[in-house]
Amino acid sequence: MVSLDKENFKWKRVIIRVDYNVPVENNKILDETRIAKSKPTIQKIINDGGSCILMSHMGRPKGKDKEFSFNKILFQIEKTLDLKVVLVENFLEKKSIKKIKSIKPGDVILLENLRFYPEETKGDENFAKKLASLADCYVNDAFGTSHRRHASTTEIAKYFPKKKFSGYLLKKEVESIKNVLNDGKRPVLAIVGGAKISTKITVINSILDKVDDIIIGGGMAYTFIKALGGQIGNSIFEKEYLDEASLILVNAKSKGVKIHLPTDVICSLEFRNDSKKKNFDADKIPDQWQGLDIGPNTSKLFNKIIMQSKTILWNGPVGVFEMESFSHGTKALGESIVKSTKNGAFSLVGGGDSVAAAKKFNFSNKLSYVSTGGGAMLESLEGKKLPGIEALSD
């Protein structure tokens, strides 16, 4: 990957793949992090005397659907970037192409939702060529979509053999993951949570050779506890993955990796915030009760492990943090990571739910790095090469 700093973009039109696939409710952006983190790349090009053509997708529209138009949130994009941004809707029409090619240094335009065109997700070469014809240089700053072989992330790069660059956000994402998996100071800790083990098996198996400790929490912990012969009551678990969980425990032991499971959990009879709750040993949960959060003893255990670690990867919450009654474990975990970070540890948070938890409890600015890529980060942790990043090196 070639850094933006290697180029002066004066008088250049630069087409930038950004990731503005942000959550929107009632025409309001709920989390503008991805937009805000794209600003340094845009600013660099403007400061050089270049102009920016931003392109992104939002949601999964079926054809041109106003519900997924950037027009609804254009004002908020401008406010977040603190820049004037012009939306170009039918950007492949002759009139629009002429408008795009006539932009002046300092101008910023945003192409309408790329997924209004089925050619985008198909990785259509002709569509990519048309996009490429709009600019002099290409920048990929969308780590969150770099695991997809789409026209705007992989195919377009072919048309800029010597003028393709990694944006600052994408570069930071790649460096942060490398800092954990390859260059992390020991001890290295991975915290893996969430509801299902099935979505994290490949990740856990891939990081066994790179970490010293793994904390497993959330719903997926009960599959491991059940595999060890524990009584988990009515807690969520995946029967078809019990053998896989047992194998992970065996492999971890053979590699000298310590896996830490909850020792006590907060349980409820119903999946409701206001339902009765009680603390039980994690492997002695009575029938009808379901574990929805880690207990106080587990929080103390996890805190001790976190404080001893020098490199921390956090992927997934350890309880149903969306409900106040079952949010305390995830909040305590986050507080421990913040404290460890303050003491010099490197902390990387990634995966939709853990990022949402960090934001909810105001941890985001107190951690080393919060990733913008959910699926892309998971695939990186699994050891997979991301096509959008590979395309920058071809």
Secondary structure as UniProt FT lines:
FT   HELIX           4..6
FT   TURN            10..11
FT   STRAND          13..17
FT   STRAND          24..25
FT   TURN            26..27
FT   STRAND          28..29
FT   HELIX           33..36
FT   TURN            37..38
FT   HELIX           39..48
FT   STRAND          51..55
FT   HELIX           66..68
FT   HELIX           70..72
FT   HELIX           74..81
FT   STRAND          86..88
FT   TURN            91..92
FT   HELIX           94..101
FT   TURN            105..106
FT   STRAND          108..111
FT   HELIX           114..116
FT   HELIX           118..122
FT   HELIX           125..132
FT   TURN            133..134
FT   STRAND          137..140
FT   HELIX           143..145
FT   TURN            146..147
FT   TURN            151..154
FT   HELIX           155..159
FT   TURN            161..162
FT   STRAND          164..166
FT   HELIX           168..181
FT   STRAND          188..192
FT   HELIX           197..199
FT   HELIX           201..207
FT   TURN            208..210
FT   STRAND          213..216
FT   TURN            219..220
FT   HELIX           221..227
FT   TURN            228..229
FT   STRAND          231..232
FT   TURN            233..234
FT   HELIX           239..241
FT   HELIX           242..254
FT   TURN            255..256
FT   STRAND          258..260
FT   STRAND          264..268
FT   TURN            273..274
FT   STRAND          277..281
FT   TURN            282..283
FT   STRAND          284..285
FT   TURN            287..288
FT   STRAND          290..294
FT   HELIX           296..308
FT   STRAND          311..315
FT   TURN            321..322
FT   HELIX           324..326
FT   HELIX           328..342
FT   TURN            343..344
FT   STRAND          346..349
FT   HELIX           352..360
FT   TURN            361..362
FT   HELIX           364..366
FT   STRAND          369..370
FT   HELIX           375..381
FT   TURN            382..383
FT   HELIX           387..390
FT   TURN            391..393
//
